[in-house]
Amino acid sequence: MAEEFALLGVPSCAGTHGPGQEKAPAALRSAGLVERLRAAGVTVTDRGDLPVVPFRTDPDHRDRQNLPLVVEVVRAVAKAVGGILDDGAVPLVVGGDCTITLGVLAAYVARRPGTGLLYFDGDLDLSVPDTSRSGILDTMVLSHLLGEGAPELREAGPRTPLLGPEGIVAFGYDPVELGAAGRERLGRYRLRALPCTELTAPVVDPVVEARAAWRALTADHERFVLHFDVDVIDSVDFPLANFPHFNEGLPVGVAFECLAEFCAAPPMAGLVVTEVNPDRDPDGAMVDTLVGALVGALGRRVD
Ligand SMILES: NC(=[NH2+])NCCC[C@H](N)C(=O)O
């Protein structure tokens, strides 16, 4: 039976640095995401959007900004993605900030415990409230998946930790943003994580590395969720992400080739796209290019 994708928009800025990402699901739809996927032979249904959560700061809780709101969105995502999985479809979740991936994993862990996470992101997001300067929760996604940080968030899924370190492979992170606490966690958990700097070295073939990354993850996991944060792309090339990485990250073509490699992998069982900020793209050209890359990547699953 043909694989069916189910598109879910999560227009939330609850856990991030500024406004704009709440417009991403609508922008991707206007750029023809659903129609272009269908034209490429991908079966997709549109499940609509969760409620819009506009950006705000939280001066009363500076180290864990908007925590109750982030938890609410995570729970709503878990419920909606759970429904998609129960229907036998493959979630295609469009954020929204990166905290939504906690909800996606909560849904998988409850139903399909042998699921790993390929974290294709410009940041490792290993901060916790106690040491974070910004208190922005989308910088703390992996730490909460691993069972650290704010109890309300790390305990929002069916088990804590939601994932062990062996359940995660990170790909393309920017070491400049890591910080001392992140470096300590990276070492302590022995996380499998390949920085962007190692992917852009002259002798390295990034697609070969991408293949090795998903294969390593699926050596002991039946399937994986692909988290794709567009901030893994160098902002000089493609300044669409909410949090910029100028002269860091992957060249746009390399990022899209790796995206295609991950998306074509048979064990890829769900895709989350985060940090798309249409305010950074007034003429819509980058959103259009991104839709083309997503369609090309998912189209590779169709024979
Ligand atoms: N997930 C991200 N955008 N991370 C970038 C890190 C940003 C900065 N160090 C902060 O804590 O706010």
The ligand as an SDF file (V2000), in Angstrom:
LIG
                    3D

 12 11  0  0  0  0  0  0  0  0999 V2000
   18.2560   26.7110   19.1500 N   0  0  0  0  0  0  0  0  0  0  0  0
   18.9220   27.7890   18.8760 C   0  0  0  0  0  0  0  0  0  0  0  0
   18.4480   28.6690   18.0570 N   0  0  0  0  0  0  0  0  0  0  0  0
   20.0930   27.9380   19.4710 N   0  0  0  0  0  0  0  0  0  0  0  0
   20.9840   29.0210   19.2870 C   0  0  0  0  0  0  0  0  0  0  0  0
   21.5650   29.3630   20.6050 C   0  0  0  0  0  0  0  0  0  0  0  0
   21.2070   30.7400   20.9410 C   0  0  0  0  0  0  0  0  0  0  0  0
   21.7240   31.3370   22.2020 C   0  0  0  0  0  0  0  0  0  0  0  0
   22.9500   30.7580   22.6430 N   0  0  0  0  0  0  0  0  0  0  0  0
   20.6220   31.2280   23.2380 C   0  0  0  0  0  0  0  0  0  0  0  0
   20.7270   30.5160   24.1880 O   0  0  0  0  0  0  0  0  0  0  0  0
   19.6120   31.8690   23.0890 O   0  0  0  0  0  0  0  0  0  0  0  0
  1  2  1  0
  2  3  2  0
  2  4  1  0
  4  5  1  0
  5  6  1  0
  6  7  1  0
  7  8  1  0
  8  9  1  0
  8 10  1  0
 10 11  2  0
 10 12  1  0
M  CHG  1   3   1
M  END
$$$$
